[in-house]
């Protein structure tokens, strides 16, 4: 009798797991194929009409887009990392079709199920102590801060190395800044206000000899337009730009960060 209990429990857990998997949202039609080796570029799109497309993408990039994570937030043992990472012949053409009225969030959940079915991807969320940049106010005060007016806001990607904020929460700014540095940016300002700002910095792409120091050619081109022509163009490093243009700074620290732990993954089953 001592063996029967664990066996029954194990079977029950397996049954529940299979039931949950069968109830997961799925595409009506889906395809996973190897991308043509040597193809450049790659993107993930959630399209009208219930379409999801991953074009010439490594599995790790798809996971990032589906879970809203950066590469340093995906944790996997070396053999599993080898399967999901970018590399020669390690990119895929992934397509799925759901209901015509499917929302991007619904498509995202269907795509997660597709990865579970075809790549046998199993994962769980966890929290790990990782290096971060804490976004904190300078002693001189945050620039462009104001009381929220209830009209909402957002961040505009103006050019390569230029973002413009209007009614932007600091937490949203921190999420965007995380895309441009080598670790997560965590909002530690405790600022209830929203921000209106232009943040302009140098980029690695600055190869044009006729460009003033730091400013990317696309920044100069956008600055000619009436909407932006009064913007002061200074293009220091991102860290200097945050300090000088926003009145904040990026301080290297360690802090708890959400991560996705890859428990298992396999090369995909063919169509």
N, C-alpha and C positions, 0 to 999 in steps of 0.2 A: 504493500500500500504506500510505502514511503516514496516509491518512484512514480506512482500514478499521478499524484498531485502536481509536481513540476511539469510532467508531460502534458497534462490537461491544460495547465496554465500556458505552456509554450504554444500548444495548438490554438488556444483562444487568442493569444497575442498575434500569431501568424494570421489567423482568420480576420482579426480586426484590421491588421495591416493591409491585407489583400482587399478588404472591403473599402478601406479609405482610398486605396490606389484606384479601385474601379470607379469610385464616386468622384475622383478628381476631374476638373474640367479639361476637356480634350478638343483638339481640332477635329473637324469633320474629315479633312484630308490633310495629310502631312507628308513631307519628303525630307530626307537627310542624305546628302551625297557628298563625296569628296570634291572640294573645289579644284579647279585646274591648277597644278603646281606652277609657281612663278607669277600668278596673277597678283597685281598690286592693289592696294586699297582694301577696304572692307567696311561694312556698316550693318547696323541692326535697325529695322524700321517696323513701326506699328502703323499699318496703313488703313485707310477707310475701306469699308466693305468686309471687315473681319479678317484682314490679311496680316500675317507676320512674315517678315523676310530677314534672314541673316545671310548676308552676301559676302562670301570669301572671308569667313570669320573663324578664328580659333575658339575652341570651347570656352576657355577662360574669359575671353571678351564677352561672349554671350552671357555667361554667368554674371559678370559684372553688371551688364545692362539689365538683366532680369531682376537682380536683387538690389540694384542701386549701390554697388560697392566699388571700391578701388582695388587694384591688384594686391596691395599690401593687406587687404582685409579678407583675402581668401587663403585659408590654411589647408595644406595638404601634404601628406608624406611624399618623399621624392618619387616613388614609382607612380603615384597618382598625379603628381605635378607634371610628370613627363607626358601624361596623356592629355592634360588640358592645356598645356602651354603652347604658345605660338612656335612654329618651326616649319621646316620644309615638309610639304605634303601633310600638314596638320591643320589645314583649314577646311571649312565645310560650307556648303550651300544648303541652308535650312529654310524650308518654307512650310507654312501652315495656313489653313483656311478655316475660320470659324463662322459663326452666324454673321449675317450682314450688319447687324446692329451691335456687334461686340465692341466693348470699350477697350482702350489701350490696357487698362488694368486686367480685364478679363483675358485679353490676348497674352498678357505677361504670365498669368497663371496657367493658361493652356501650354505655353512654351515651356514652363517648368515641368509640366507633366510629360511633354514630349522628350525632354532630356532624361527624365526618370525612366521612360519606356525604352528609348533607343540607345542611350549611353549608360543605362543602369546607374544613373547618378543618385546617390544618397548623401544627404548632408544635414547639418543642424547648425543653428545659430549659437554663438557663445560670446563671451566677453573676455578679452585679453588685455593685459597691461602692455601698451605699445608706445613707441616714441610718437609724439604729436607736436604740433605747433599750437600753443595757446594764444588765441587772439585776445589781447588785453589793451585797455586804454593807455595812452601816453599821459603823463602828468599834466600836460598842457590842455588836455581835453579832446574828446572826439569831435571831428569836423563833420559838418553836414547833418548833425543829429537834430531831429524835431519830434514833436508829439504826433502820434498817429492821427490821421484825419478821417479814418474809416473808409477811405477810397481804395485801399489795397495798394499793391506795388509789385515790383519785380526787378529783374536784372536784365539788361540788354547787352548782348555780345556785339559790340560795335565793330571791332577789328581785331587783328592778331596782336594781343597785348593791350586791349582797351575794353573795359566793361563800364557800363553806366547804370547806376542804381537810382530808383525813384520809389520812395516809401518802402525801402528794403529793410527787413528784419536782419539783425546782425547774424542770427543763426543761418539764414539763407546765404549771406555773404560768406560765412565760414565754409559752407558746403561747396560753394563755387571756387573759393580759393584752394580748396583741397585738390582740385583738378590740375593745378599748376605747380604744386610742390611735391616733395617726395614722401610726405606723411600726412595723416589727417589734420585738418585745422579744426580746433574745438573752440567754440564761443565761451569765453570766460569773462566777458565784459559786464554781465549783469545789467545791461543797458535796456530799459523799457522802450526807449525811443526807436524811431525808424530813421533811415539814412537816405539822403539824396547826395549822389557823388559821381564823379568821373575818376576812375582808377586806370592809369596808363603807365605801362612799364616796358622795359626792354624784353625782347624775346631772343631765343637762340637762333632764330631764322634771319637775323639782321645781317644780310650779306651784300646789300646794295651799297657801293662806294659813294653814291651821291646822297645817301640818307644821312641826316644829322645824327650825332651819336645816340645810339639806343633806340630810336624810333623806327618801327617796322614800316616799310613802304605803304602797307594798307592803312596804317594809322594816319599817315600824311594825306593819303587820298581821301579818306573819310572826313578829315578835318577841313577840306575844301567845301564841303556841303554846308548850306546855310544853317542847318539844324545844329551843326557842331563847330562852326567857324570861330566862335568866341571861346572855345575850350583852350585852356593853357596846356601846351604840349611840353611835358617833361617826361622823359622815359628812362628813369633809373632802374635798378634792380627791383624786383617785386617787393622785397623786404623793405627797401628804402621808400618805395612808392606808398606802401601801406602806412608807413610812419609819417611821411611828409604830406601825403594827400588825404589820409583818413584820420590822422591823429591817433592811430593804434599801432601795435607792433605784434609781430609773430615771435613768440618766445618758446624755445625748444624745451620740452618737458616730457614726462611720461604720464599717461592717463589711461583709464579703461576705455576700450574701443570695441564696438561690435564687430565680430568676424563670422564668416561662414566657414565651417569646418567640413571638408570633403571626407566622408566616411568610406565611400567606394565609388568607382567610376570605371567604365570599360570602353574600348573602342566601339563605335556604333554598329548596330546590326544594319545590313544593307537593305535598300528599298526592295 
